[in-house]
Amino acid sequence: MANTTVRGAFAIHGKNPQHLVEAVIRNRVYESTYWKEHCFALTAETLIDKAIELKAIGGVYGNQKPTEFMCLLLKLLQIQPEKEILLEYLQADEFKYLRALAAMYIRMTFRAAEVYEILEPLLKDYRKIRKRDMSGFTLTFMDEFVDELLNEERACDIILPRITKRDVLEDTGAVAPAEAPVEVEAQAQVEVM
């Protein structure tokens, strides 16, 4: 029962949301001590406390052990919180790992146009975050992590669902054209004068 998706959950990309995480990693999460001790009976509200305690992002480390970040991501996929709750997670500036967790979940589950609209503002978040992988801990930045989510096929050892490229969405009018930061600064300087 603890490893099942919440009753009434919607299929995401045509499958059970938990199946967005590969079976090997998912089974390792189910067997991990952190999952059994800390993720049992978590709700969208109580998950915040666990996400605040995170010290790093990442998929698996050491002898293929899942990170706490991966366990909480799988729990989010299991409980499927409402969109408004996820947007609140992103607005919590003081909790960068909660923000990273929400960004990863949004990238995996939302439609392409929403992913770009919601995650692109996070490219202005330059805070350092730790990343744990097979070689240990490394430092990265929130904007680099979000860029990885938007442009790469894999993040945190998970194959991300395919999304439509931004330029195609611009051509169809699904998203507004992106403005380069240099253009935004130049426009701001012209307005000041």
PyRosetta script that sets phi, psi and omega in degrees:
from pyrosetta import init, pose_from_sequence

init()
pose = pose_from_sequence("MANTTVRGAFAIHGKNPQHLVEAVIRNRVYESTYWKEHCFALTAETLIDKAIELKAIGGVYGNQKPTEFMCLLLKLLQIQPEKEILLEYLQADEFKYLRALAAMYIRMTFRAAEVYEILEPLLKDYRKIRKRDMSGFTLTFMDEFVDELLNEERACDIILPRITKRDVLEDTGAVAPAEAPVEVEAQAQVEVM")
pose.set_psi(1, -36.1)
pose.set_omega(1, -177.1)
pose.set_phi(2, -69.4)
pose.set_psi(2, -19.5)
pose.set_omega(2, -177.2)
pose.set_phi(3, -104.2)
pose.set_psi(3, 14.2)
pose.set_omega(3, -179.0)
pose.set_phi(4, -101.4)
pose.set_psi(4, 154.0)
pose.set_omega(4, 177.3)
pose.set_phi(5, -73.5)
pose.set_psi(5, 147.1)
pose.set_omega(5, -178.3)
pose.set_phi(6, -57.0)
pose.set_psi(6, 144.5)
pose.set_omega(6, -179.8)
pose.set_phi(7, -63.8)
pose.set_psi(7, 136.1)
pose.set_omega(7, 179.2)
pose.set_phi(8, 85.0)
pose.set_psi(8, 9.5)
pose.set_omega(8, 179.9)
pose.set_phi(9, -70.2)
pose.set_psi(9, 149.9)
pose.set_omega(9, 179.0)
pose.set_phi(10, -87.3)
pose.set_psi(10, 145.2)
pose.set_omega(10, 173.4)
pose.set_phi(11, -69.7)
pose.set_psi(11, 139.5)
pose.set_omega(11, 178.9)
pose.set_phi(12, -117.0)
pose.set_psi(12, 125.9)
pose.set_omega(12, -175.9)
pose.set_phi(13, 54.2)
pose.set_psi(13, 34.9)
pose.set_omega(13, 175.3)
pose.set_phi(14, 79.7)
pose.set_psi(14, 14.2)
pose.set_omega(14, -179.6)
pose.set_phi(15, -148.4)
pose.set_psi(15, 170.0)
pose.set_omega(15, 174.5)
pose.set_phi(16, -55.7)
pose.set_psi(16, 130.5)
pose.set_omega(16, -176.7)
pose.set_phi(17, -53.7)
pose.set_psi(17, -36.4)
pose.set_omega(17, -179.7)
pose.set_phi(18, -64.7)
pose.set_psi(18, -24.1)
pose.set_omega(18, -178.0)
pose.set_phi(19, -77.5)
pose.set_psi(19, 0.1)
pose.set_omega(19, 171.7)
pose.set_phi(20, -70.7)
pose.set_psi(20, -20.7)
pose.set_omega(20, 173.2)
pose.set_phi(21, -95.5)
pose.set_psi(21, 129.9)
pose.set_omega(21, -177.2)
pose.set_phi(22, -55.3)
pose.set_psi(22, 149.2)
pose.set_omega(22, -174.8)
pose.set_phi(23, -56.9)
pose.set_psi(23, -39.7)
pose.set_omega(23, -178.0)
pose.set_phi(24, -62.1)
pose.set_psi(24, -48.5)
pose.set_omega(24, -179.5)
pose.set_phi(25, -68.4)
pose.set_psi(25, -41.7)
pose.set_omega(25, -179.8)
pose.set_phi(26, -59.1)
pose.set_psi(26, -44.4)
pose.set_omega(26, 179.5)
pose.set_phi(27, -66.6)
pose.set_psi(27, -35.1)
pose.set_omega(27, 176.8)
pose.set_phi(28, -67.4)
pose.set_psi(28, -36.5)
pose.set_omega(28, 176.4)
pose.set_phi(29, -62.5)
pose.set_psi(29, -47.6)
pose.set_omega(29, -179.1)
pose.set_phi(30, -58.4)
pose.set_psi(30, -31.8)
pose.set_omega(30, -178.7)
pose.set_phi(31, -88.1)
pose.set_psi(31, -9.6)
pose.set_omega(31, -175.2)
pose.set_phi(32, -73.9)
pose.set_psi(32, 150.0)
pose.set_omega(32, 179.1)
pose.set_phi(33, -64.2)
pose.set_psi(33, -41.1)
pose.set_omega(33, -179.0)
pose.set_phi(34, -60.1)
pose.set_psi(34, -42.9)
pose.set_omega(34, 178.9)
pose.set_phi(35, -61.1)
pose.set_psi(35, -46.5)
pose.set_omega(35, -176.4)
pose.set_phi(36, -69.3)
pose.set_psi(36, -36.0)
pose.set_omega(36, -175.8)
pose.set_phi(37, -90.4)
pose.set_psi(37, -34.2)
pose.set_omega(37, -170.6)
pose.set_phi(38, -113.9)
pose.set_psi(38, -19.1)
pose.set_omega(38, -174.7)
pose.set_phi(39, -100.9)
pose.set_psi(39, -6.0)
pose.set_omega(39, -179.8)
pose.set_phi(40, -66.5)
pose.set_psi(40, 129.5)
pose.set_omega(40, 175.2)
pose.set_phi(41, 62.1)
pose.set_psi(41, 25.4)
pose.set_omega(41, 174.9)
pose.set_phi(42, -72.5)
pose.set_psi(42, 145.9)
pose.set_omega(42, 174.1)
pose.set_phi(43, -116.3)
pose.set_psi(43, 176.0)
pose.set_omega(43, 178.5)
pose.set_phi(44, -59.1)
pose.set_psi(44, -31.4)
pose.set_omega(44, -179.6)
pose.set_phi(45, -78.1)
pose.set_psi(45, -46.6)
pose.set_omega(45, -177.3)
pose.set_phi(46, -75.0)
pose.set_psi(46, -20.3)
pose.set_omega(46, 177.7)
pose.set_phi(47, -65.4)
pose.set_psi(47, -27.8)
pose.set_omega(47, 179.3)
pose.set_phi(48, -58.2)
pose.set_psi(48, -44.6)
pose.set_omega(48, -179.8)
pose.set_phi(49, -59.7)
pose.set_psi(49, -40.8)
pose.set_omega(49, 179.1)
pose.set_phi(50, -69.4)
pose.set_psi(50, -39.4)
pose.set_omega(50, -179.6)
pose.set_phi(51, -66.9)
pose.set_psi(51, -33.5)
pose.set_omega(51, 178.6)
pose.set_phi(52, -65.8)
pose.set_psi(52, -31.0)
pose.set_omega(52, -179.6)
pose.set_phi(53, -78.1)
pose.set_psi(53, -10.2)
pose.set_omega(53, -178.3)
pose.set_phi(54, -59.3)
pose.set_psi(54, 145.1)
pose.set_omega(54, 178.9)
pose.set_phi(55, -114.9)
pose.set_psi(55, -7.3)
pose.set_omega(55, -177.7)
pose.set_phi(56, -166.2)
pose.set_psi(56, 159.4)
pose.set_omega(56, 169.9)
pose.set_phi(57, -97.9)
pose.set_psi(57, 169.9)
pose.set_omega(57, 175.6)
pose.set_phi(58, 146.8)
pose.set_psi(58, 172.1)
pose.set_omega(58, -178.8)
pose.set_phi(59, -103.1)
pose.set_psi(59, -80.7)
pose.set_omega(59, 178.7)
pose.set_phi(60, -127.3)
pose.set_psi(60, 157.2)
pose.set_omega(60, -180.0)
pose.set_phi(61, -145.3)
pose.set_psi(61, 172.2)
pose.set_omega(61, 175.7)
pose.set_phi(62, 53.7)
pose.set_psi(62, -124.0)
pose.set_omega(62, -179.6)
pose.set_phi(63, -90.9)
pose.set_psi(63, 53.6)
pose.set_omega(63, 179.5)
pose.set_phi(64, 62.7)
pose.set_psi(64, 32.2)
pose.set_omega(64, 176.1)
pose.set_phi(65, -81.5)
pose.set_psi(65, 138.0)
pose.set_omega(65, 178.6)
pose.set_phi(66, -75.7)
pose.set_psi(66, 144.2)
pose.set_omega(66, 176.4)
pose.set_phi(67, -75.2)
pose.set_psi(67, 164.4)
pose.set_omega(67, 175.9)
pose.set_phi(68, -62.8)
pose.set_psi(68, -35.2)
pose.set_omega(68, 177.0)
pose.set_phi(69, -57.4)
pose.set_psi(69, -45.2)
pose.set_omega(69, -179.4)
pose.set_phi(70, -66.3)
pose.set_psi(70, -39.4)
pose.set_omega(70, 178.0)
pose.set_phi(71, -61.4)
pose.set_psi(71, -44.3)
pose.set_omega(71, -179.6)
pose.set_phi(72, -70.1)
pose.set_psi(72, -33.5)
pose.set_omega(72, 175.9)
pose.set_phi(73, -63.4)
pose.set_psi(73, -44.3)
pose.set_omega(73, 178.1)
pose.set_phi(74, -63.8)
pose.set_psi(74, -37.2)
pose.set_omega(74, 177.3)
pose.set_phi(75, -64.5)
pose.set_psi(75, -41.1)
pose.set_omega(75, 175.8)
pose.set_phi(76, -60.3)
pose.set_psi(76, -43.1)
pose.set_omega(76, 177.9)
pose.set_phi(77, -62.7)
pose.set_psi(77, -33.3)
pose.set_omega(77, -179.4)
pose.set_phi(78, -71.7)
pose.set_psi(78, -42.3)
pose.set_omega(78, -174.1)
pose.set_phi(79, -92.8)
pose.set_psi(79, -14.9)
pose.set_omega(79, 177.3)
pose.set_phi(80, 46.1)
pose.set_psi(80, 72.1)
pose.set_omega(80, 179.4)
pose.set_phi(81, -67.8)
pose.set_psi(81, 161.0)
pose.set_omega(81, -179.2)
pose.set_phi(82, -69.4)
pose.set_psi(82, 157.0)
pose.set_omega(82, -178.2)
pose.set_phi(83, -56.9)
pose.set_psi(83, -41.2)
pose.set_omega(83, -178.6)
pose.set_phi(84, -61.2)
pose.set_psi(84, -37.9)
pose.set_omega(84, 179.1)
pose.set_phi(85, -65.1)
pose.set_psi(85, -43.3)
pose.set_omega(85, 179.7)
pose.set_phi(86, -64.4)
pose.set_psi(86, -38.6)
pose.set_omega(86, 178.0)
pose.set_phi(87, -66.0)
pose.set_psi(87, -33.6)
pose.set_omega(87, 174.9)
pose.set_phi(88, -66.9)
pose.set_psi(88, -38.5)
pose.set_omega(88, 175.4)
pose.set_phi(89, -57.1)
pose.set_psi(89, -43.0)
pose.set_omega(89, -179.0)
pose.set_phi(90, -67.6)
pose.set_psi(90, -30.8)
pose.set_omega(90, -177.8)
pose.set_phi(91, -76.1)
pose.set_psi(91, -14.5)
pose.set_omega(91, -178.6)
pose.set_phi(92, -74.9)
pose.set_psi(92, 83.8)
pose.set_omega(92, -175.8)
pose.set_phi(93, -58.9)
pose.set_psi(93, -35.7)
pose.set_omega(93, -173.7)
pose.set_phi(94, -74.7)
pose.set_psi(94, -12.3)
pose.set_omega(94, -178.5)
pose.set_phi(95, -116.3)
pose.set_psi(95, 87.5)
pose.set_omega(95, -172.6)
pose.set_phi(96, -67.7)
pose.set_psi(96, -31.2)
pose.set_omega(96, -179.4)
pose.set_phi(97, -77.5)
pose.set_psi(97, -29.0)
pose.set_omega(97, 171.2)
pose.set_phi(98, -64.3)
pose.set_psi(98, -42.3)
pose.set_omega(98, 177.6)
pose.set_phi(99, -62.5)
pose.set_psi(99, -44.0)
pose.set_omega(99, 179.8)
pose.set_phi(100, -63.6)
pose.set_psi(100, -40.1)
pose.set_omega(100, 178.4)
pose.set_phi(101, -63.1)
pose.set_psi(101, -45.0)
pose.set_omega(101, 178.9)
pose.set_phi(102, -64.9)
pose.set_psi(102, -40.3)
pose.set_omega(102, 179.3)
pose.set_phi(103, -61.6)
pose.set_psi(103, -43.2)
pose.set_omega(103, 179.0)
pose.set_phi(104, -63.7)
pose.set_psi(104, -44.1)
pose.set_omega(104, 179.5)
pose.set_phi(105, -63.3)
pose.set_psi(105, -44.3)
pose.set_omega(105, -180.0)
pose.set_phi(106, -61.9)
pose.set_psi(106, -43.2)
pose.set_omega(106, 179.3)
pose.set_phi(107, -61.4)
pose.set_psi(107, -36.1)
pose.set_omega(107, -177.1)
pose.set_phi(108, -79.1)
pose.set_psi(108, -25.4)
pose.set_omega(108, -168.4)
pose.set_phi(109, -119.0)
pose.set_psi(109, -22.6)
pose.set_omega(109, -175.1)
pose.set_phi(110, -86.8)
pose.set_psi(110, 165.2)
pose.set_omega(110, 175.3)
pose.set_phi(111, -69.7)
pose.set_psi(111, 156.2)
pose.set_omega(111, -173.8)
pose.set_phi(112, -56.0)
pose.set_psi(112, -48.3)
pose.set_omega(112, -177.8)
pose.set_phi(113, -60.4)
pose.set_psi(113, -41.4)
pose.set_omega(113, 178.4)
pose.set_phi(114, -66.1)
pose.set_psi(114, -38.2)
pose.set_omega(114, 179.9)
pose.set_phi(115, -58.9)
pose.set_psi(115, -48.2)
pose.set_omega(115, -179.9)
pose.set_phi(116, -65.6)
pose.set_psi(116, -43.9)
pose.set_omega(116, -178.4)
pose.set_phi(117, -63.8)
pose.set_psi(117, -38.6)
pose.set_omega(117, -176.1)
pose.set_phi(118, -82.5)
pose.set_psi(118, -41.0)
pose.set_omega(118, -172.6)
pose.set_phi(119, -87.8)
pose.set_psi(119, -27.4)
pose.set_omega(119, -177.4)
pose.set_phi(120, -59.3)
pose.set_psi(120, -36.8)
pose.set_omega(120, 175.7)
pose.set_phi(121, -60.1)
pose.set_psi(121, -23.1)
pose.set_omega(121, 179.2)
pose.set_phi(122, -73.6)
pose.set_psi(122, -10.4)
pose.set_omega(122, 176.0)
pose.set_phi(123, -67.7)
pose.set_psi(123, -9.3)
pose.set_omega(123, 176.8)
pose.set_phi(124, -95.9)
pose.set_psi(124, 4.3)
pose.set_omega(124, 178.5)
pose.set_phi(125, -95.3)
pose.set_psi(125, 106.8)
pose.set_omega(125, -172.7)
pose.set_phi(126, -102.4)
pose.set_psi(126, 20.2)
pose.set_omega(126, -178.0)
pose.set_phi(127, -71.5)
pose.set_psi(127, 148.9)
pose.set_omega(127, 176.7)
pose.set_phi(128, -75.7)
pose.set_psi(128, 141.5)
pose.set_omega(128, 171.7)
pose.set_phi(129, -135.8)
pose.set_psi(129, 151.9)
pose.set_omega(129, 176.9)
pose.set_phi(130, -88.4)
pose.set_psi(130, 144.5)
pose.set_omega(130, 175.8)
pose.set_phi(131, -125.5)
pose.set_psi(131, 129.0)
pose.set_omega(131, 179.9)
pose.set_phi(132, -107.8)
pose.set_psi(132, 128.7)
pose.set_omega(132, 176.7)
pose.set_phi(133, -142.7)
pose.set_psi(133, -163.9)
pose.set_omega(133, -174.9)
pose.set_phi(134, -62.1)
pose.set_psi(134, -27.4)
pose.set_omega(134, -178.1)
pose.set_phi(135, -92.2)
pose.set_psi(135, 1.1)
pose.set_omega(135, 179.5)
pose.set_phi(136, 114.7)
pose.set_psi(136, -150.6)
pose.set_omega(136, -179.0)
pose.set_phi(137, -95.1)
pose.set_psi(137, 140.3)
pose.set_omega(137, 172.1)
pose.set_phi(138, -135.3)
pose.set_psi(138, 161.0)
pose.set_omega(138, 176.6)
pose.set_phi(139, -98.6)
pose.set_psi(139, 139.8)
pose.set_omega(139, 173.1)
pose.set_phi(140, -140.5)
pose.set_psi(140, -172.3)
pose.set_omega(140, -179.5)
pose.set_phi(141, -126.8)
pose.set_psi(141, 154.1)
pose.set_omega(141, -178.8)
pose.set_phi(142, -58.4)
pose.set_psi(142, -42.6)
pose.set_omega(142, -178.8)
pose.set_phi(143, -64.5)
pose.set_psi(143, -34.9)
pose.set_omega(143, 176.6)
pose.set_phi(144, -67.6)
pose.set_psi(144, -39.2)
pose.set_omega(144, 178.0)
pose.set_phi(145, -64.0)
pose.set_psi(145, -44.4)
pose.set_omega(145, 179.6)
pose.set_phi(146, -65.9)
pose.set_psi(146, -39.3)
pose.set_omega(146, 177.0)
pose.set_phi(147, -61.7)
pose.set_psi(147, -40.1)
pose.set_omega(147, 176.3)
pose.set_phi(148, -61.5)
pose.set_psi(148, -42.0)
pose.set_omega(148, 178.8)
pose.set_phi(149, -63.4)
pose.set_psi(149, -37.5)
pose.set_omega(149, -176.4)
pose.set_phi(150, -80.6)
pose.set_psi(150, -26.0)
pose.set_omega(150, -170.6)
pose.set_phi(151, -120.6)
pose.set_psi(151, -15.7)
pose.set_omega(151, -176.0)
pose.set_phi(152, -101.8)
pose.set_psi(152, 163.2)
pose.set_omega(152, 177.8)
pose.set_phi(153, -84.9)
pose.set_psi(153, -23.8)
pose.set_omega(153, -178.7)
pose.set_phi(154, -129.3)
pose.set_psi(154, 146.4)
pose.set_omega(154, 172.2)
pose.set_phi(155, -149.9)
pose.set_psi(155, 136.5)
pose.set_omega(155, -179.9)
pose.set_phi(156, 52.1)
pose.set_psi(156, 43.1)
pose.set_omega(156, 176.1)
pose.set_phi(157, 66.1)
pose.set_psi(157, 15.7)
pose.set_omega(157, 179.5)
pose.set_phi(158, -116.1)
pose.set_psi(158, 139.4)
pose.set_omega(158, 172.3)
pose.set_phi(159, -77.7)
pose.set_psi(159, 120.2)
pose.set_omega(159, -178.4)
pose.set_phi(160, -79.8)
pose.set_psi(160, 145.1)
pose.set_omega(160, 174.9)
pose.set_phi(161, -60.1)
pose.set_psi(161, 145.2)
pose.set_omega(161, 179.8)
pose.set_phi(162, -69.0)
pose.set_psi(162, 140.5)
pose.set_omega(162, 173.5)
pose.set_phi(163, -128.4)
pose.set_psi(163, 156.5)
pose.set_omega(163, 178.6)
pose.set_phi(164, -65.2)
pose.set_psi(164, 139.5)
pose.set_omega(164, 179.4)
pose.set_phi(165, -64.8)
pose.set_psi(165, 150.9)
pose.set_omega(165, -176.3)
pose.set_phi(166, -60.5)
pose.set_psi(166, -41.7)
pose.set_omega(166, -177.6)
pose.set_phi(167, -64.6)
pose.set_psi(167, -32.3)
pose.set_omega(167, 176.0)
pose.set_phi(168, -68.2)
pose.set_psi(168, -41.9)
pose.set_omega(168, 177.8)
pose.set_phi(169, -65.5)
pose.set_psi(169, -34.5)
pose.set_omega(169, 176.0)
pose.set_phi(170, -65.4)
pose.set_psi(170, -43.2)
pose.set_omega(170, -179.5)
pose.set_phi(171, -62.4)
pose.set_psi(171, -34.8)
pose.set_omega(171, -179.4)
pose.set_phi(172, -87.4)
pose.set_psi(172, -6.0)
pose.set_omega(172, 179.0)
pose.set_phi(173, 82.7)
pose.set_psi(173, 11.7)
pose.set_omega(173, -179.6)
pose.set_phi(174, -73.0)
pose.set_psi(174, -30.4)
pose.set_omega(174, 175.7)
pose.set_phi(175, -133.3)
pose.set_psi(175, 153.3)
pose.set_omega(175, 177.8)
pose.set_phi(176, -72.1)
pose.set_psi(176, 149.6)
pose.set_omega(176, 178.2)
pose.set_phi(177, -58.3)
pose.set_psi(177, 142.0)
pose.set_omega(177, -179.8)
pose.set_phi(178, -75.7)
pose.set_psi(178, 140.1)
pose.set_omega(178, 176.1)
pose.set_phi(179, -102.8)
pose.set_psi(179, 132.8)
pose.set_omega(179, 177.9)
pose.set_phi(180, -70.4)
pose.set_psi(180, 144.3)
pose.set_omega(180, -179.7)
pose.set_phi(181, -55.7)
pose.set_psi(181, -32.5)
pose.set_omega(181, 179.8)
pose.set_phi(182, -65.9)
pose.set_psi(182, -41.4)
pose.set_omega(182, 178.8)
pose.set_phi(183, -64.4)
pose.set_psi(183, -40.6)
pose.set_omega(183, -179.8)
pose.set_phi(184, -63.2)
pose.set_psi(184, -43.8)
pose.set_omega(184, 178.8)
pose.set_phi(185, -63.9)
pose.set_psi(185, -42.8)
pose.set_omega(185, -179.7)
pose.set_phi(186, -62.7)
pose.set_psi(186, -40.6)
pose.set_omega(186, 178.3)
pose.set_phi(187, -65.6)
pose.set_psi(187, -39.2)
pose.set_omega(187, 179.3)
pose.set_phi(188, -65.0)
pose.set_psi(188, -38.4)
pose.set_omega(188, 179.8)
pose.set_phi(189, -69.1)
pose.set_psi(189, -37.5)
pose.set_omega(189, 177.8)
pose.set_phi(190, -65.2)
pose.set_psi(190, -40.6)
pose.set_omega(190, -179.9)
pose.set_phi(191, -66.2)
pose.set_psi(191, -33.5)
pose.set_omega(191, -179.7)
pose.set_phi(192, -69.3)
pose.set_psi(192, -37.2)
pose.set_omega(192, -178.6)
pose.set_phi(193, -72.4)
pose.dump_pdb("model.pdb")
